[in-house]
Amino acid sequence: MTEDLPNRLQQIEQHIAHLEHHVDQMNTILLEQQNVLMRLKKEVQRQTQTLQTMELERIKANITKPPHYQ
């Protein structure tokens, strides 16, 4: 068993290194996705504001004043 211990320790260290590499990759991907999500949220907010402005202008254009206000 003592002869096998260095091999087992080496395998465990290799697995840990492999897992650390995967964690680093996942962290990089997560940061990229967060940046994309923030950009998309800003774009949706901008488009929502634009649509609201257009809708208000459309409503204002369709409102007719009574003759005594003209």
Residue pairs with C-beta under 8 A, 6 or more apart in sequence:
none
